[in-house]
Amino acid sequence: MGKLKVPNLQGKRTIREFASKSLISFVSFIGMWMMKKWGVFTYTFVFALVQIVLLSKGLWDGRSIIIPVIIIVNGFNNPSKMT
């Protein structure tokens, strides 16, 4: 494994993308904390979208999926506890 690539956050569009992703992820974490199914679905959608963007920009790294996948699997393993 090589060095981890750090995305260049210069430019208004990239900063807006990062800020909107962060805000939506934060809202989805609140939803998961409150045991809402929409929280898991929203987090999964944002995760997939970010992975596609990283792949298209050549910044994808396999290590970037470990923790999100654990969160998603745990979320989908407890659907009966969620409303």
VOKE-374699 format. One record per residue (C-alpha): residue number from 1; residue in one letter; x, y, z. Coordinates in Angstrom, 3 decimals, decimal comma. Each point is the difference from the previous one (the first is absolute). Layout:
! VOKE-374699
TORNU / NUM / a / X / Y / Z .
...
END
This chain:
! VOKE-374699
TORNU / 1 / m / 0,000 / 0,000 / 0,000 .
TORNU / 2 / g / 1,274 / 3,398 / -0,943 .
TORNU / 3 / k / -0,469 / 3,409 / 1,453 .
TORNU / 4 / l / -3,533 / 1,134 / 0,714 .
TORNU / 5 / k / -1,081 / 2,698 / -2,463 .
TORNU / 6 / v / -1,352 / 3,167 / 1,565 .
TORNU / 7 / p / -2,698 / 1,739 / -2,045 .
TORNU / 8 / n / 0,600 / 3,571 / -1,076 .
TORNU / 9 / l / -2,722 / 2,106 / 1,637 .
TORNU / 10 / q / 0,648 / 3,146 / -1,990 .
TORNU / 11 / g / -2,824 / 1,544 / -1,931 .
TORNU / 12 / k / -3,539 / 0,891 / 0,976 .
TORNU / 13 / r / -1,586 / -3,056 / -1,605 .
TORNU / 14 / t / 2,228 / -2,489 / 1,842 .
TORNU / 15 / i / -0,533 / 1,762 / 3,322 .
TORNU / 16 / r / -3,778 / -0,030 / -0,546 .
TORNU / 17 / e / 0,109 / -3,721 / -0,853 .
TORNU / 18 / f / 2,012 / -0,756 / 3,141 .
TORNU / 19 / a / -2,236 / 2,159 / 2,205 .
TORNU / 20 / s / -3,221 / -1,481 / -1,368 .
TORNU / 21 / k / 1,322 / -3,562 / 0,368 .
TORNU / 22 / s / 1,028 / 0,743 / 3,572 .
TORNU / 23 / l / -3,366 / 1,540 / 0,874 .
TORNU / 24 / i / -2,002 / -2,862 / -1,528 .
TORNU / 25 / s / 2,229 / -2,567 / 1,725 .
TORNU / 26 / f / -0,486 / 1,786 / 3,326 .
TORNU / 27 / v / -3,790 / -0,018 / -0,449 .
TORNU / 28 / s / 0,077 / -3,710 / -0,895 .
TORNU / 29 / f / 2,068 / -0,734 / 3,137 .
TORNU / 30 / i / -2,634 / 1,781 / 2,076 .
TORNU / 31 / g / -2,635 / -2,154 / -1,701 .
TORNU / 32 / m / 1,935 / -3,180 / 0,791 .
TORNU / 33 / w / 0,531 / 1,135 / 3,597 .
TORNU / 34 / m / -3,757 / 0,493 / 0,313 .
TORNU / 35 / m / -0,421 / -3,519 / -1,512 .
TORNU / 36 / k / -1,700 / 1,199 / -3,198 .
TORNU / 37 / k / 0,165 / -2,094 / -3,159 .
TORNU / 38 / w / 0,356 / 3,105 / -2,168 .
TORNU / 39 / g / 3,306 / 0,716 / 1,774 .
TORNU / 40 / v / 1,529 / -3,262 / -1,204 .
TORNU / 41 / f / -1,377 / 0,421 / -3,527 .
TORNU / 42 / t / 1,239 / 3,594 / -0,214 .
TORNU / 43 / y / 3,458 / -0,932 / 1,278 .
TORNU / 44 / t / 0,188 / -2,894 / -2,483 .
TORNU / 45 / f / -1,016 / 2,269 / -2,901 .
TORNU / 46 / v / 2,555 / 2,679 / 0,943 .
TORNU / 47 / f / 2,692 / -2,650 / 0,470 .
TORNU / 48 / a / -0,640 / -1,457 / -3,468 .
TORNU / 49 / l / -0,089 / 3,447 / -1,593 .
TORNU / 50 / v / 3,293 / 1,020 / 1,625 .
TORNU / 51 / q / 1,657 / -3,233 / -1,125 .
TORNU / 52 / i / -1,097 / 0,659 / -3,594 .
TORNU / 53 / v / 1,367 / 3,561 / 0,158 .
TORNU / 54 / l / 3,293 / -1,205 / 1,466 .
TORNU / 55 / l / 0,318 / -2,627 / -2,733 .
TORNU / 56 / s / -0,700 / 2,547 / -2,721 .
TORNU / 57 / k / 2,630 / 2,381 / 1,389 .
TORNU / 58 / g / 2,584 / -2,751 / 0,429 .
TORNU / 59 / l / 0,121 / 0,450 / 3,781 .
TORNU / 60 / w / -1,664 / -3,271 / 1,039 .
TORNU / 61 / d / 1,817 / -2,192 / 2,490 .
TORNU / 62 / g / -1,235 / -3,307 / 1,381 .
TORNU / 63 / r / 0,696 / 1,130 / 3,540 .
TORNU / 64 / s / -2,688 / 2,665 / -0,353 .
TORNU / 65 / i / -2,800 / -2,562 / 0,175 .
TORNU / 66 / i / 0,863 / -1,932 / 3,181 .
TORNU / 67 / i / -1,765 / 2,086 / 2,671 .
TORNU / 68 / p / -2,984 / 1,051 / -2,164 .
TORNU / 69 / v / -0,678 / -3,626 / -0,945 .
TORNU / 70 / i / 0,073 / -1,012 / 3,681 .
TORNU / 71 / i / -2,496 / 2,786 / 0,789 .
TORNU / 72 / i / -2,279 / -0,987 / -2,899 .
TORNU / 73 / v / 0,086 / -3,722 / 0,840 .
TORNU / 74 / n / -0,827 / 0,724 / 3,651 .
TORNU / 75 / g / -2,839 / 2,275 / -1,074 .
TORNU / 76 / f / -1,554 / -2,585 / -2,301 .
TORNU / 77 / n / 0,433 / -2,794 / 2,556 .
TORNU / 78 / n / -2,411 / 1,704 / 2,414 .
TORNU / 79 / p / -3,084 / 0,901 / -2,073 .
TORNU / 80 / s / -2,474 / -1,312 / 2,577 .
TORNU / 81 / k / 1,304 / 2,474 / 2,575 .
TORNU / 82 / m / -0,434 / 2,936 / -2,378 .
TORNU / 83 / t / -3,099 / 1,987 / -0,810 .
END
